[in-house]
C-alpha cells in the first residue's frame, strides 16, 4: 500500500514540474506593445514588425510604404528614433466593429486587398485612399500553438477563402515588385503572418486652417503666400508661419 502511494506522489510531482505552457515560437525585438485604435485628429503611431522566425533575411522586418511599394525593411534592433520617417509610421483606425480596423500609413493611405483575392497566390498588396477592413486579433486566438505575447494578426474577410492573413513575403521571387513585399496567406500566424507593434514617439506638428474672403468679391482679390507658395483659403499651415498678402482692387468710382 505504501509503495502505491509513493508512486502516485511521484507522478503528481512530475505533472507539477511540467506545466502546460508552451514556449513561443518567435522572440520579438524588445518593447512590443498592445496596439490601440486612434483617429486622424488624435493619432497613435506605431512601427509594425513581421514575426517571421526562420530565414534570417526575413526576420525583424518592418512594414513600409515608401511611396512606390508596400514592403518590409530589416532592422534587427528596431527602427532608431532618428530614422522614424513617415513611411514607417502606421496607426489603426476603427472599422465597422470593435475588432475591425483599417491600417493607415502616416501619408493617409490605407492598406488595400482586392475583393475575392486568393490567399495562396502571393498577390502583392498596395495602398489607396479607402483601404479595406482587417479583422484584428491576437495570434493566440487563432488556436495555433506557440504564439508569442502581444503578437497580432490581420485577417481579410473579403478574400476568396479565409483565413487570409496579412503576410510578409520573401525574396525568392526575382520580380522586384514582389521581393519582401506584402501579401495575404492562409496559414502560419506565428510565422510571417503575425505582427508586433512598437510605439513611435512622433511629435505632431500643430497646423491651422487659413480662411479668408474679400468682399465685395467683384472689387478686388487677395493673394496670400508662404514664401513662394500660394496659400488658398482652406489650406493648412504650421503654427508661427508668416504669410505675405497682396491685395488688388478695382477703382469703382
Wavefront OBJ file of the C-alpha trace (Angstrom):
o trace
v 0.000 0.000 0.000
v 2.786 2.400 0.886
v 4.567 1.600 -2.391
v 1.482 2.560 -4.440
v 1.132 5.828 -2.545
v 4.794 6.663 -3.224
v 4.395 6.056 -6.979
v 1.291 8.224 -7.050
v 3.181 11.040 -5.326
v 5.984 10.827 -7.895
v 3.508 11.091 -10.774
v 1.921 14.196 -9.234
v 5.332 15.811 -8.741
v 6.244 15.210 -12.412
v 2.985 16.758 -13.579
v 3.537 19.826 -11.424
v 7.067 20.192 -12.742
v 5.846 20.305 -16.369
v 3.097 22.931 -16.608
v 1.137 23.003 -19.863
v 2.569 26.344 -21.032
v 4.234 26.127 -24.448
v 7.227 28.222 -25.424
v 6.623 30.958 -28.007
v 7.906 30.104 -31.464
v 9.352 33.580 -32.000
v 11.105 36.122 -29.757
v 10.368 39.668 -30.947
v 12.581 42.728 -30.767
v 12.039 44.011 -27.179
v 9.445 46.670 -26.491
v 6.361 45.433 -28.357
v 3.008 46.665 -27.060
v -0.704 46.018 -27.424
v -1.922 48.424 -30.127
v -4.692 50.991 -29.714
v -7.028 52.292 -32.386
v -6.884 56.042 -32.977
v -8.188 58.797 -35.225
v -6.710 61.243 -37.706
v -7.338 64.048 -35.212
v -5.577 62.209 -32.358
v -3.313 59.596 -33.972
v -1.364 56.876 -32.154
v 1.601 55.897 -34.314
v 3.404 52.555 -34.386
v 6.096 50.760 -36.291
v 4.929 47.227 -37.146
v 7.268 44.229 -37.417
v 6.689 40.866 -39.100
v 7.006 37.875 -36.755
v 8.822 35.624 -39.240
v 11.008 33.185 -37.297
v 13.141 31.020 -39.603
v 15.031 32.595 -42.526
v 17.368 35.274 -41.122
v 16.847 37.655 -44.044
v 13.110 37.690 -43.274
v 13.404 38.295 -39.532
v 12.877 41.684 -37.848
v 11.414 43.286 -40.961
v 9.208 46.365 -40.510
v 6.199 47.425 -42.572
v 6.937 50.260 -45.043
v 5.069 52.325 -47.614
v 7.832 54.179 -49.482
v 5.544 55.965 -51.940
v 6.060 53.272 -54.572
v 5.785 49.866 -52.884
v 4.278 48.313 -49.791
v 7.043 46.124 -48.359
v 9.233 45.392 -45.323
v 12.707 46.603 -44.355
v 15.056 44.897 -41.915
v 16.058 46.469 -38.561
v 17.454 43.862 -36.179
v 17.257 46.190 -33.162
v 14.112 48.029 -34.137
v 13.893 51.304 -36.069
v 16.048 54.029 -34.425
v 14.227 57.244 -33.486
v 16.326 59.266 -35.923
v 15.038 57.026 -38.732
v 11.323 57.396 -37.956
v 10.240 58.711 -41.326
v 6.570 58.799 -42.274
v 6.976 55.693 -44.440
v 7.491 53.520 -41.321
v 4.621 55.003 -39.285
v 1.221 53.346 -39.035
v -1.925 53.668 -36.979
v -5.079 51.580 -36.601
v -8.441 53.188 -37.308
v -11.690 51.577 -36.192
v -13.720 49.879 -38.906
v -17.332 48.673 -38.791
v -16.869 46.881 -35.434
v -14.514 46.882 -32.453
v -12.415 44.053 -33.902
v -12.264 45.563 -37.421
v -9.573 48.080 -38.331
v -8.022 49.963 -41.206
v -4.208 50.018 -41.344
v -3.284 53.642 -42.091
v 0.128 54.988 -43.075
v 1.172 58.487 -41.959
v 0.737 59.531 -45.593
v -3.004 58.961 -45.051
v -3.137 55.952 -47.379
v -4.529 52.594 -46.209
v -3.505 49.017 -46.951
v -5.733 47.564 -49.660
v -6.520 43.998 -50.776
v -8.672 43.127 -53.816
v -12.086 41.661 -53.013
v -12.085 37.928 -53.752
v -8.282 37.679 -53.785
v -6.919 34.129 -53.443
v -4.835 33.824 -50.247
v -2.496 31.247 -51.787
v -1.425 33.191 -54.898
v 1.012 35.629 -53.219
v -0.725 38.669 -54.690
v 1.368 41.737 -53.867
v -0.728 44.278 -51.962
v -0.544 48.066 -52.037
v -2.319 51.079 -50.528
v -5.015 53.524 -51.575
v -7.238 56.195 -50.042
v -10.010 53.812 -48.935
v -8.197 50.604 -47.965
v -10.004 47.533 -46.656
v -11.058 46.393 -43.210
v -8.983 43.804 -41.387
v -10.082 41.597 -38.518
v -7.509 42.256 -35.786
v -6.862 39.696 -33.053
v -4.125 38.106 -31.013
v -2.470 35.237 -32.859
v -3.137 33.042 -29.825
v -6.867 33.457 -30.575
v -6.420 31.566 -33.871
v -5.855 28.282 -31.971
v -2.356 27.971 -33.394
v 0.208 26.826 -30.828
v 3.388 28.557 -29.674
v 2.255 32.142 -30.316
v 4.082 34.939 -28.503
v 2.620 37.549 -26.178
v 1.450 40.777 -27.833
v 1.588 39.080 -31.229
v -1.284 40.049 -33.542
v -2.646 39.083 -36.939
v -4.786 40.804 -39.565
v -7.386 38.667 -41.365
v -9.017 39.919 -44.585
v -12.601 38.683 -44.587
v -13.170 39.710 -48.204
v -10.823 37.099 -49.681
v -11.837 34.090 -51.783
v -11.327 31.899 -48.697
v -10.437 32.603 -45.104
v -8.292 32.887 -43.157
v -6.389 35.368 -45.323
v -3.717 36.835 -43.069
v -1.598 39.885 -43.870
v 1.762 38.310 -44.601
v 5.359 39.409 -45.235
v 6.759 37.951 -48.452
v 10.256 36.585 -49.049
v 12.940 37.363 -51.647
v 12.781 34.131 -53.672
v 10.794 35.686 -56.487
v 13.065 37.520 -58.957
v 10.284 40.043 -59.550
v 11.480 43.225 -57.807
v 7.858 44.225 -57.305
v 7.317 41.215 -55.045
v 10.619 40.790 -53.157
v 9.947 41.426 -49.447
v 6.531 42.743 -50.376
v 3.241 42.310 -48.520
v 0.592 39.751 -49.412
v -2.088 37.626 -47.748
v -1.722 33.982 -46.821
v -3.994 31.359 -45.282
v -1.736 29.926 -42.550
v 1.198 30.466 -40.240
v 0.209 33.328 -37.973
v 3.325 32.915 -35.860
v 5.469 32.736 -38.984
v 5.253 35.642 -41.454
v 1.553 36.321 -40.859
v 1.953 37.643 -37.333
v 2.918 41.196 -36.376
v 4.372 43.076 -33.393
v 3.659 46.746 -32.615
v 6.154 49.322 -31.283
v 5.162 52.793 -30.106
v 6.646 55.571 -32.219
v 7.342 58.801 -30.357
v 6.371 61.310 -33.018
v 5.680 64.940 -32.195
v 2.685 66.071 -34.205
v 3.006 69.459 -35.909
v 0.276 71.906 -34.905
v -1.390 73.295 -38.018
v -4.035 75.943 -38.524
v -6.552 76.372 -41.319
v -6.294 79.619 -43.278
v -9.645 81.172 -44.152
v -10.144 84.477 -45.944
v -12.577 86.287 -48.217
v -12.555 89.666 -49.983
v -15.938 91.423 -50.171
v -17.391 92.500 -52.379
v -15.704 89.820 -54.484
v -16.082 91.829 -57.695
v -13.979 94.729 -56.438
v -10.694 93.012 -55.705
v -8.687 89.940 -54.744
v -6.254 88.848 -52.057
v -3.221 86.635 -52.682
v -1.523 85.007 -49.694
v 1.896 83.358 -49.963
v 4.053 81.212 -47.719
v 7.376 82.100 -49.305
v 6.769 81.355 -52.981
v 3.862 79.001 -52.323
v 0.390 80.454 -52.888
v -1.988 79.686 -50.000
v -5.635 79.081 -50.826
v -8.467 79.622 -48.371
v -8.872 76.301 -46.554
v -5.181 75.326 -46.710
v -3.368 74.398 -43.501
v -0.123 75.936 -42.273
v 2.106 75.243 -39.282
v 1.832 77.387 -36.172
v 4.031 80.501 -36.418
v 4.079 80.601 -40.232
v 4.394 84.158 -41.606
v 2.209 84.778 -44.648
v 2.623 87.630 -47.127
v -0.543 89.141 -48.579
v -1.125 91.169 -51.729
v -4.448 92.967 -52.142
v -5.551 94.179 -55.572
v -8.762 96.072 -56.220
v -10.591 97.988 -58.911
v -11.483 101.653 -58.632
v -15.288 101.570 -58.725
v -15.663 105.359 -58.832
l 1 2 3 4 5 6 7 8 9 10 11 12 13 14 15 16 17 18 19 20 21 22 23 24 25 26 27 28 29 30 31 32 33 34 35 36 37 38 39 40 41 42 43 44 45 46 47 48 49 50 51 52 53 54 55 56 57 58 59 60 61 62 63 64 65 66 67 68 69 70 71 72 73 74 75 76 77 78 79 80 81 82 83 84 85 86 87 88 89 90 91 92 93 94 95 96 97 98 99 100 101 102 103 104 105 106 107 108 109 110 111 112 113 114 115 116 117 118 119 120 121 122 123 124 125 126 127 128 129 130 131 132 133 134 135 136 137 138 139 140 141 142 143 144 145 146 147 148 149 150 151 152 153 154 155 156 157 158 159 160 161 162 163 164 165 166 167 168 169 170 171 172 173 174 175 176 177 178 179 180 181 182 183 184 185 186 187 188 189 190 191 192 193 194 195 196 197 198 199 200 201 202 203 204 205 206 207 208 209 210 211 212 213 214 215 216 217 218 219 220 221 222 223 224 225 226 227 228 229 230 231 232 233 234 235 236 237 238 239 240 241 242 243 244 245 246 247 248 249 250 251 252 253
